[in-house]
Amino acid sequence: MCAALGAVVTAACLYRARLTPTVANRCITTAFAICTVGVFFAVPAVASWAQELTGVDNIAKLVAHICAILWCTSLQITMVDIAYDPEYLKTAIFQRATVALVVLLVMIPLWLKANAADVEFTTAFAANVPVRVYLLVYLGYVFVTCCELAFMCGKSATLNWPERPWSTFGYGASAAAAVAGIGYTASKGGYLLAYTVGSPWSLTLEEKLSPALSGVAIIFLFIGLTLPVFGLAFRKVRRRLSRA
């Protein structure tokens, strides 16, 4: 469902990016295209197909995680373009792109070291140290970016009220999505840290909670970043009707 919705949202964002080719609009489009690919590879049937096609174990999980990193980076750049002065934009893009690159350069060797036919990159394999470290690096990055996105989206929602209600509700939904993302990383990362110190909670609870939070985060973000598109469309319709 998220993959199908992502394709629709990507098309809507592409429409907006063509009408208003700003850095933010282009990054939003890129973010949703990347997210759609990542969610698609997270579907179990697609993951099995990718593994059979390439002959590489867990290749779909690596692709999904790389897409998640690039997705977070694109969203960060989007919000930086919206929330900060233009003079800071190039520096901010460089900073966030560098951090994302470093995280990927750490994750990929860990993935190669831990990858095997009998291994899955999930909390169920927390006993595998390379898997645990790999997941903590990935989740740590997502946690930090979600915290920044929650702050910037919440700030933008406040600044746009009441003059631009569509944008306000869009940024508000995006802030809620970021909070759900924080909950997702806290659930998985907290379990892994608790396992490390020898006192993890129920794995069954974690495996039910994390997918629910990630799904909520994706859907709220889809809603939040497409509301301004519909707002723009409605404003254009109203202008045409007023002229007629």
Contacts in CASP RR format, 6 or more apart in sequence:
PFRMAT RR
TARGET T0000
AUTHOR 0000-0000-0000
METHOD contacts of the structure
MODEL  1
MCAALGAVVTAACLYRARLTPTVANRCITTAFAICTVGVFFAVPAVASWA
QELTGVDNIAKLVAHICAILWCTSLQITMVDIAYDPEYLKTAIFQRATVA
LVVLLVMIPLWLKANAADVEFTTAFAANVPVRVYLLVYLGYVFVTCCELA
FMCGKSATLNWPERPWSTFGYGASAAAAVAGIGYTASKGGYLLAYTVGSP
WSLTLEEKLSPALSGVAIIFLFIGLTLPVFGLAFRKVRRRLSRA
2 39 0 8 1.000
2 215 0 8 1.000
2 218 0 8 1.000
2 219 0 8 1.000
2 222 0 8 1.000
3 36 0 8 1.000
3 39 0 8 1.000
3 40 0 8 1.000
3 43 0 8 1.000
5 219 0 8 1.000
5 222 0 8 1.000
6 32 0 8 1.000
6 35 0 8 1.000
6 36 0 8 1.000
6 39 0 8 1.000
6 222 0 8 1.000
7 36 0 8 1.000
9 32 0 8 1.000
9 36 0 8 1.000
9 222 0 8 1.000
9 225 0 8 1.000
9 226 0 8 1.000
10 29 0 8 1.000
10 32 0 8 1.000
10 33 0 8 1.000
10 36 0 8 1.000
12 226 0 8 1.000
12 229 0 8 1.000
13 25 0 8 1.000
13 28 0 8 1.000
13 29 0 8 1.000
13 32 0 8 1.000
13 225 0 8 1.000
13 226 0 8 1.000
13 229 0 8 1.000
14 29 0 8 1.000
15 229 0 8 1.000
16 25 0 8 1.000
16 28 0 8 1.000
16 29 0 8 1.000
16 228 0 8 1.000
16 229 0 8 1.000
16 232 0 8 1.000
17 25 0 8 1.000
17 26 0 8 1.000
17 28 0 8 1.000
17 29 0 8 1.000
19 232 0 8 1.000
20 232 0 8 1.000
22 81 0 8 1.000
23 77 0 8 1.000
23 78 0 8 1.000
23 81 0 8 1.000
23 89 0 8 1.000
24 78 0 8 1.000
24 79 0 8 1.000
24 81 0 8 1.000
24 82 0 8 1.000
27 74 0 8 1.000
27 75 0 8 1.000
27 77 0 8 1.000
27 78 0 8 1.000
27 81 0 8 1.000
28 74 0 8 1.000
28 75 0 8 1.000
28 78 0 8 1.000
28 225 0 8 1.000
30 74 0 8 1.000
31 71 0 8 1.000
31 74 0 8 1.000
31 75 0 8 1.000
31 78 0 8 1.000
31 225 0 8 1.000
32 222 0 8 1.000
32 225 0 8 1.000
34 67 0 8 1.000
34 70 0 8 1.000
34 71 0 8 1.000
34 74 0 8 1.000
35 67 0 8 1.000
35 68 0 8 1.000
35 71 0 8 1.000
35 218 0 8 1.000
37 63 0 8 1.000
37 67 0 8 1.000
38 63 0 8 1.000
38 64 0 8 1.000
38 67 0 8 1.000
38 68 0 8 1.000
38 71 0 8 1.000
39 64 0 8 1.000
39 218 0 8 1.000
40 46 0 8 1.000
41 47 0 8 1.000
41 50 0 8 1.000
41 60 0 8 1.000
41 61 0 8 1.000
41 63 0 8 1.000
41 64 0 8 1.000
41 67 0 8 1.000
42 60 0 8 1.000
42 61 0 8 1.000
42 64 0 8 1.000
46 60 0 8 1.000
47 60 0 8 1.000
47 61 0 8 1.000
50 59 0 8 1.000
50 60 0 8 1.000
50 63 0 8 1.000
51 57 0 8 1.000
51 58 0 8 1.000
51 59 0 8 1.000
51 60 0 8 1.000
56 115 0 8 1.000
57 115 0 8 1.000
57 116 0 8 1.000
57 117 0 8 1.000
57 119 0 8 1.000
58 111 0 8 1.000
58 115 0 8 1.000
58 119 0 8 1.000
58 120 0 8 1.000
58 121 0 8 1.000
61 120 0 8 1.000
61 121 0 8 1.000
62 108 0 8 1.000
62 111 0 8 1.000
62 121 0 8 1.000
65 107 0 8 1.000
65 121 0 8 1.000
65 138 0 8 1.000
66 104 0 8 1.000
66 107 0 8 1.000
68 138 0 8 1.000
68 142 0 8 1.000
69 100 0 8 1.000
69 103 0 8 1.000
69 104 0 8 1.000
69 107 0 8 1.000
69 138 0 8 1.000
69 141 0 8 1.000
69 142 0 8 1.000
70 100 0 8 1.000
72 100 0 8 1.000
72 141 0 8 1.000
72 142 0 8 1.000
72 145 0 8 1.000
72 146 0 8 1.000
72 149 0 8 1.000
73 96 0 8 1.000
73 97 0 8 1.000
73 100 0 8 1.000
73 145 0 8 1.000
75 145 0 8 1.000
75 149 0 8 1.000
75 221 0 8 1.000
76 96 0 8 1.000
76 145 0 8 1.000
76 148 0 8 1.000
76 149 0 8 1.000
77 92 0 8 1.000
77 93 0 8 1.000
77 96 0 8 1.000
77 97 0 8 1.000
79 148 0 8 1.000
79 149 0 8 1.000
79 152 0 8 1.000
79 153 0 8 1.000
79 156 0 8 1.000
80 88 0 8 1.000
80 89 0 8 1.000
80 92 0 8 1.000
80 93 0 8 1.000
80 96 0 8 1.000
80 152 0 8 1.000
81 89 0 8 1.000
82 152 0 8 1.000
82 156 0 8 1.000
83 152 0 8 1.000
83 155 0 8 1.000
83 156 0 8 1.000
84 92 0 8 1.000
99 141 0 8 1.000
100 141 0 8 1.000
103 137 0 8 1.000
103 138 0 8 1.000
103 141 0 8 1.000
106 137 0 8 1.000
107 134 0 8 1.000
107 137 0 8 1.000
107 138 0 8 1.000
110 130 0 8 1.000
110 133 0 8 1.000
110 134 0 8 1.000
110 137 0 8 1.000
111 121 0 8 1.000
111 134 0 8 1.000
113 130 0 8 1.000
114 121 0 8 1.000
114 128 0 8 1.000
114 130 0 8 1.000
114 131 0 8 1.000
114 134 0 8 1.000
119 125 0 8 1.000
119 128 0 8 1.000
119 131 0 8 1.000
121 131 0 8 1.000
121 134 0 8 1.000
121 135 0 8 1.000
122 135 0 8 1.000
122 207 0 8 1.000
123 135 0 8 1.000
123 188 0 8 1.000
123 189 0 8 1.000
123 191 0 8 1.000
123 192 0 8 1.000
123 195 0 8 1.000
123 203 0 8 1.000
123 206 0 8 1.000
123 207 0 8 1.000
123 210 0 8 1.000
124 203 0 8 1.000
124 207 0 8 1.000
125 131 0 8 1.000
125 132 0 8 1.000
126 132 0 8 1.000
126 191 0 8 1.000
126 192 0 8 1.000
126 195 0 8 1.000
126 200 0 8 1.000
127 195 0 8 1.000
132 192 0 8 1.000
132 195 0 8 1.000
132 196 0 8 1.000
135 188 0 8 1.000
135 189 0 8 1.000
135 192 0 8 1.000
136 189 0 8 1.000
136 192 0 8 1.000
136 193 0 8 1.000
139 185 0 8 1.000
139 188 0 8 1.000
139 189 0 8 1.000
139 192 0 8 1.000
140 185 0 8 1.000
140 189 0 8 1.000
142 181 0 8 1.000
142 184 0 8 1.000
142 185 0 8 1.000
143 182 0 8 1.000
143 185 0 8 1.000
143 186 0 8 1.000
143 189 0 8 1.000
146 178 0 8 1.000
146 179 0 8 1.000
146 181 0 8 1.000
146 182 0 8 1.000
146 185 0 8 1.000
147 178 0 8 1.000
147 182 0 8 1.000
149 174 0 8 1.000
149 175 0 8 1.000
149 178 0 8 1.000
150 175 0 8 1.000
150 178 0 8 1.000
150 179 0 8 1.000
150 182 0 8 1.000
153 171 0 8 1.000
153 172 0 8 1.000
153 174 0 8 1.000
153 175 0 8 1.000
153 178 0 8 1.000
154 171 0 8 1.000
154 172 0 8 1.000
154 174 0 8 1.000
154 175 0 8 1.000
156 167 0 8 1.000
156 171 0 8 1.000
157 167 0 8 1.000
157 168 0 8 1.000
157 169 0 8 1.000
157 170 0 8 1.000
157 171 0 8 1.000
157 172 0 8 1.000
157 175 0 8 1.000
160 167 0 8 1.000
160 168 0 8 1.000
160 171 0 8 1.000
161 168 0 8 1.000
162 168 0 8 1.000
166 227 0 8 1.000
166 228 0 8 1.000
166 230 0 8 1.000
166 231 0 8 1.000
166 232 0 8 1.000
166 234 0 8 1.000
167 227 0 8 1.000
167 228 0 8 1.000
167 231 0 8 1.000
169 224 0 8 1.000
169 227 0 8 1.000
170 223 0 8 1.000
170 224 0 8 1.000
170 225 0 8 1.000
170 227 0 8 1.000
170 228 0 8 1.000
171 224 0 8 1.000
172 224 0 8 1.000
173 220 0 8 1.000
173 221 0 8 1.000
173 223 0 8 1.000
173 224 0 8 1.000
173 227 0 8 1.000
174 220 0 8 1.000
174 221 0 8 1.000
174 224 0 8 1.000
174 225 0 8 1.000
176 220 0 8 1.000
177 216 0 8 1.000
177 217 0 8 1.000
177 218 0 8 1.000
177 219 0 8 1.000
177 220 0 8 1.000
177 221 0 8 1.000
177 224 0 8 1.000
178 217 0 8 1.000
178 221 0 8 1.000
180 213 0 8 1.000
180 214 0 8 1.000
180 215 0 8 1.000
180 216 0 8 1.000
180 217 0 8 1.000
180 220 0 8 1.000
181 213 0 8 1.000
181 214 0 8 1.000
181 217 0 8 1.000
183 213 0 8 1.000
184 210 0 8 1.000
184 213 0 8 1.000
184 214 0 8 1.000
184 217 0 8 1.000
187 206 0 8 1.000
187 209 0 8 1.000
187 210 0 8 1.000
187 213 0 8 1.000
188 206 0 8 1.000
188 210 0 8 1.000
191 200 0 8 1.000
191 201 0 8 1.000
191 203 0 8 1.000
191 206 0 8 1.000
194 200 0 8 1.000
194 201 0 8 1.000
END
